[in-house]
Amino acid sequence: MKHTPDIAALIGSRICHDLIGPLSAIGNGVELLSLAGLPETPEMALIADSVTSANAKIKFLRIAFGAASADQLVNHSEVVAILDVMSKNSRISYDWQVDGDLNRVQLRALFLAIMCVETALPLGGEITIRGSGIFAAGRKLNIVQHHWDAAQNKAAADLAAAHVQFAVLPWAASEAGMIPALSVADGSLDLAL
């Protein structure tokens, strides 16, 4: 049987790849200005922080929506670094408690699950990621049931682009040997995988 490429994932990978280059160039330019003796102004710090945040988000999205193979390992420290940068100046903090390196297929499912969980924390909170799933707590939970029905492959949903992760998660989780199951109680949620 001939392998059919996942065109959507390849497009996602290509877009992220093409954006990383210009963002890295901006970061390098800021660093060169600093090395040239230009004083660090609040504006320069804002540009540097913005480039760092954008690079981390692009790396996250590339894993979540890009092409993946079980042969490609992602280093534990790289995942922690991405999530640490995403936590900075954010209402959401991430606590990565998964030991060791993961392959891209497993990590893609976890990153998509993180994106789903983020939508449930409109006022922010903490997301803890373990090998068995994701736990989140915040001041307020916003559970949109038809999104989560789609994420758990219980029903098809008419989703906006901002919620596409709910449609992609069941497929990615299945490929990683995971089955999403949501439980909610007392201002927290637990997404078993």
DAKA-V163579 format. One record per residue. N is the residue number from 1. RES is the residue in one letter. BURIAL is # if it has 16 or more other C-alpha atoms within 10 Angstrom, else .. Layout:
BEGIN
n->N res->RES burial->BURIAL
n->N res->RES burial->BURIAL
END
This chain:
BEGIN
n->1 res->M burial->.
n->2 res->K burial->.
n->3 res->H burial->.
n->4 res->T burial->.
n->5 res->P burial->.
n->6 res->D burial->.
n->7 res->I burial->.
n->8 res->A burial->.
n->9 res->A burial->#
n->10 res->L burial->#
n->11 res->I burial->.
n->12 res->G burial->#
n->13 res->S burial->#
n->14 res->R burial->.
n->15 res->I burial->.
n->16 res->C burial->#
n->17 res->H burial->.
n->18 res->D burial->.
n->19 res->L burial->.
n->20 res->I burial->#
n->21 res->G burial->.
n->22 res->P burial->.
n->23 res->L burial->#
n->24 res->S burial->.
n->25 res->A burial->.
n->26 res->I burial->.
n->27 res->G burial->#
n->28 res->N burial->.
n->29 res->G burial->.
n->30 res->V burial->#
n->31 res->E burial->.
n->32 res->L burial->.
n->33 res->L burial->.
n->34 res->S burial->.
n->35 res->L burial->.
n->36 res->A burial->.
n->37 res->G burial->.
n->38 res->L burial->.
n->39 res->P burial->.
n->40 res->E burial->.
n->41 res->T burial->.
n->42 res->P burial->.
n->43 res->E burial->.
n->44 res->M burial->#
n->45 res->A burial->.
n->46 res->L burial->.
n->47 res->I burial->.
n->48 res->A burial->#
n->49 res->D burial->#
n->50 res->S burial->.
n->51 res->V burial->#
n->52 res->T burial->#
n->53 res->S burial->#
n->54 res->A burial->#
n->55 res->N burial->#
n->56 res->A burial->#
n->57 res->K burial->#
n->58 res->I burial->#
n->59 res->K burial->#
n->60 res->F burial->#
n->61 res->L burial->#
n->62 res->R burial->#
n->63 res->I burial->#
n->64 res->A burial->#
n->65 res->F burial->#
n->66 res->G burial->#
n->67 res->A burial->#
n->68 res->A burial->#
n->69 res->S burial->.
n->70 res->A burial->.
n->71 res->D burial->.
n->72 res->Q burial->.
n->73 res->L burial->.
n->74 res->V burial->#
n->75 res->N burial->.
n->76 res->H burial->.
n->77 res->S burial->.
n->78 res->E burial->.
n->79 res->V burial->#
n->80 res->V burial->#
n->81 res->A burial->.
n->82 res->I burial->#
n->83 res->L burial->#
n->84 res->D burial->#
n->85 res->V burial->#
n->86 res->M burial->#
n->87 res->S burial->#
n->88 res->K burial->.
n->89 res->N burial->.
n->90 res->S burial->.
n->91 res->R burial->.
n->92 res->I burial->#
n->93 res->S burial->#
n->94 res->Y burial->#
n->95 res->D burial->#
n->96 res->W burial->#
n->97 res->Q burial->.
n->98 res->V burial->#
n->99 res->D burial->.
n->100 res->G burial->.
n->101 res->D burial->.
n->102 res->L burial->#
n->103 res->N burial->#
n->104 res->R burial->#
n->105 res->V burial->#
n->106 res->Q burial->#
n->107 res->L burial->#
n->108 res->R burial->#
n->109 res->A burial->#
n->110 res->L burial->#
n->111 res->F burial->#
n->112 res->L burial->#
n->113 res->A burial->#
n->114 res->I burial->#
n->115 res->M burial->#
n->116 res->C burial->#
n->117 res->V burial->#
n->118 res->E burial->#
n->119 res->T burial->#
n->120 res->A burial->#
n->121 res->L burial->#
n->122 res->P burial->.
n->123 res->L burial->.
n->124 res->G burial->#
n->125 res->G burial->#
n->126 res->E burial->#
n->127 res->I burial->#
n->128 res->T burial->#
n->129 res->I burial->#
n->130 res->R burial->#
n->131 res->G burial->.
n->132 res->S burial->.
n->133 res->G burial->#
n->134 res->I burial->#
n->135 res->F burial->#
n->136 res->A burial->#
n->137 res->A burial->#
n->138 res->G burial->#
n->139 res->R burial->.
n->140 res->K burial->.
n->141 res->L burial->#
n->142 res->N burial->.
n->143 res->I burial->.
n->144 res->V burial->.
n->145 res->Q burial->.
n->146 res->H burial->#
n->147 res->H burial->#
n->148 res->W burial->#
n->149 res->D burial->#
n->150 res->A burial->#
n->151 res->A burial->#
n->152 res->Q burial->#
n->153 res->N burial->#
n->154 res->K burial->.
n->155 res->A burial->.
n->156 res->A burial->.
n->157 res->A burial->#
n->158 res->D burial->.
n->159 res->L burial->.
n->160 res->A burial->.
n->161 res->A burial->.
n->162 res->A burial->.
n->163 res->H burial->.
n->164 res->V burial->#
n->165 res->Q burial->#
n->166 res->F burial->#
n->167 res->A burial->#
n->168 res->V burial->#
n->169 res->L burial->#
n->170 res->P burial->#
n->171 res->W burial->#
n->172 res->A burial->#
n->173 res->A burial->#
n->174 res->S burial->.
n->175 res->E burial->.
n->176 res->A burial->#
n->177 res->G burial->.
n->178 res->M burial->#
n->179 res->I burial->#
n->180 res->P burial->#
n->181 res->A burial->.
n->182 res->L burial->#
n->183 res->S burial->.
n->184 res->V burial->.
n->185 res->A burial->.
n->186 res->D burial->.
n->187 res->G burial->.
n->188 res->S burial->#
n->189 res->L burial->#
n->190 res->D burial->#
n->191 res->L burial->#
n->192 res->A burial->#
n->193 res->L burial->#
END
